[in-house]
Amino acid sequence: MVDRAEDVPAVEEEFVQQICDLLFDISQDSFQLDDSAIEAEPDDGRRAVFTGLLMLRDELSFQNEQRSAAEAQLRHREARTRALIDLAKVGIWDCSLDGVRETLARVRVQSNGVPFEQRLEVVREVTRSLVVHGINREGLSQMRAERVEDVVARLDDVISADGGRLFGGLWKALAEGEHRVELEGVLNTLDGEQLAVLVGLTLPQSDVEQDVAIITVSDITAHQARVAAEQEAARRTEELARVNTEVERLFYAVAHDLRSPLRAVETLASWIGEDLEAGDIDEVRTHIATLRGRIGRLDRMLNDLLSYAKIGRTQHPVELVDVGALLEEIRTSMVQLPDGFELTWSKMPVFETHRTLLSQVFLNLVGNALKHHDRDSGAITIDVQEKNEHFVFRVSDDGPGIESAYRQRIFGLFSTLKRRDEVEGSGMGLAFVQKVVRRMGGQVQVEGPEGRGVTFAFEWPKSAAHLRVGQGP
């Protein structure tokens, strides 16, 4: 018979091995143990161990079920999220920014004073370090691509439509620590089409996963077309209202301002008849001379009125105009400068525009300055400045000036601040200038304080693309 003390290590070793086997079975979810098996164990502490193992098995089984349910729910949510992203009518790019941040840090140091976002090659270099994990269905459709890899391989082409300004703006915002930015710009599709887009860059607000970013791309081409159409409709409505106002003014001018010379003609004709009956030939000759003057004035008024009405309805060619040469032509052959008067100008631009209309505006303003000057000598100067999309030309003289109360009235039809007998002309010159300038999309106004001298400033579009003459109703 074996001594009891010698059996203890062997029994303990066997028990430990059983425990290890049971723990392995539990980990493999194959643990089989019931109450009857526990009751069969000797009551030497083993029952407590096996009872604990049974409880452990139950707890692990419950946790496994919970984990499996959570994983299934997570897979469902991920599938739903992917489906929603694919159904979205906006391009969504899933990106990582670690490489972008590193490249930004380097190129900003090497910028040599030139903002990196204004240099296409630098913007391309930064964009190449963008890691694109995925692009949804709409995003691929926008780019005319079938695979994400196709877009990534041609990112240089995609961002070059506007010289890289769009993505340059995104990377500038990122470098300045912004978490969300939206910019409008243009992207190239893979088939060469240009796409007007609204691009957004969204970063996480927390410090977790700082490299994660979502780039959204919205096609706003149709929206921009609608906005342009609405703006054009508003412009044409405004233009129509202005035309209606001009028509009313025209009818009033015809009914009121032309009545006076017609009455004068009628009166002179009556006097001539009376003088003929009386045999006063000298008076007849005097009245006939006056009558011719009145008819000549009436003819000028009608011609000027016709020219005014034609503004915006006659197509004028666009040509390269040297404004300095144009002013020289006006000085030497289109106006008669009285002795003692001089016309000078600063350096003038050369650009494409309607030469005839610009010439007529200058001619009317120079003629107006000469006509109303009250001295035997004087100076007319013309200068120019740039203001956004316009040149601002200023025609200044050292004449009697214009009181502020009359500075709007002078642009009216047949408007003059002197009696008709004191000044030649129909009073249409400044009305003509205002209508032409407005048709060109600019404004004309009188500048400077009251007193001697006056300056007429008018805006004129620098680019032929902004010319509007002939587009009115």
DASUL-V467100 format. One record per helix or strand. SS is the DSSP state (2 for helix, 1 for strand). FROM is the first residue (numbers start at 0). LEN is the number of residues. If there is no record, write none. Layout:
ss->(SS:SS)
from->(FROM:FROM)
len->(LEN:LEN)
//
This chain:
ss->(2:2:2:1:2:2:2:1:2:2:2:2:1:1:1:2:2:1:2:1:1:2:1:1:2:2:2:2:1:1:2)
from->(3:34:45:90:97:115:119:130:136:147:154:164:179:193:211:220:280:318:322:340:349:354:377:389:403:408:419:428:443:453:463)
len->(24:6:42:6:12:3:9:5:6:6:4:11:9:10:8:58:30:4:12:5:4:17:10:8:3:3:3:11:4:8:3)
//
